[in-house]
């Protein structure tokens, strides 16, 4: 991967790197396809062994081909990258089988229609009228020829369940869409979120890093119960995300605390038992012990992953909990230490989100389950440190991608520094354990959550 970076312009060196990639499976290639597309920008010639490698892979693996197409399509919006990517797109079209191009054409048509609808409802100011307008516009798409969704090429849909579609009450009014599956024997419906006005390429990069970390941990028999959902950019400011079913935001969990409903959930943020009560209520009989284990492992995984990637703008509307106990993060608009501030004061002061109600799910800081959490964090942290070169090289390839928060070596340096590569595993583990307790006792995290819950009640 490093040999495909900008510092290696010799075609012989870059050709050697591609020859090594030939030994990887298509699944492995997909796991860092974002960086391989970005590496085309660093090729000294518009025609290259890397481009030929990618289009050849796409010609024999339909799913890989779909993802490659949309990665190229999104990159075309970046002006200084457009010439090489337009050539790549032309090569892709020449190499791809006709039925694949037909399928992609149908995907493009669907995406264009959804983007027009999303922009259209933003012009309507009244909420009730906005929902009516949405349903009216979507009714023109109520049924259509079967098409694979860009966010999951394995899933073909042929219509919308209009009664379940809505817009979401956030700044860009993303669409909550419920598609009818062509093959109803699998599942009746597929749920996705369609966004316009946001660059989802940073979300894709973050989720890719989460996925790679998860694979590292699983190779070492460390199952952190991560929730890796699908996300695809269909342009520089539009895209689709997979909905994680049977889950709620921590904000909504606070709001359903009946005893505190008058506060709009704001007071529930400060209660230690809010999350455990919700889990006990939602978990099936006999499954609570497994749910607590899922929570402990996934909370450890996301504490490590969000810390390493310097993920900011964390609040209880972008942290979620599944009914089986799995904890996970969504929405990654700020990474690599680009934390939000107000009037020059940094809003986020902890290295990662860990609050007393999360610790309470694990029995409190003196419980063996919490000690297990600390050990899992240390193990997960050290496993990623052992593969630091891979992660830093992958992030470095994104410096010229047009992402504002991955735009210089200083951004990647944040990830390098947080890995504590100058320390032994033992000392790094002790330092991370200290961060756990620092984060747990950072009261501003709870205040941020309470304010966010109250404002959005």
Buried (B, 14 or more C-beta within 10 A) or exposed (E): BBBBBEEBEEEEEBBEBBEEBEEEEBEEBBBBBBBBBBBBBBBEEEEBBBBEBBBEBBBEBBBBBBBBBBBBBBBBBBEEBEEBBBBBBEBBEEBBEEEBBEBBEBBBBBBEBBBEBBEBBBEBEEEEEBBEBBBEBBEEBEEBEBBBBBBBBEBBBBBBBBEEBBBEEEEEBBBBBBBBBBEEEEEEBBBBBBBBBBBBBBBBBBBBBBBBBBBBBEEEEBBBBBBBBBBBBBBBBBBBBBBBEEBBBBBBBBBBBEEBEEBBBBBBBBBBBBBBBBBEEBBEEEBBEEBBBBBBBBBBBBBBBBBBBBBBBBBBBBBBBBBBBBBBBBBBBBBBBBBBEEEEEEBBBBBBBBBBBBBBBBBEBEEEBBBBBBEBBBBBBBBBBEEBEBBBBBBBBBBBBBBEBBBEEEBBBBBBEBBBEEBEBEEBBEEBBEBBEBBBEBEEBBBBBBBBBBEBE
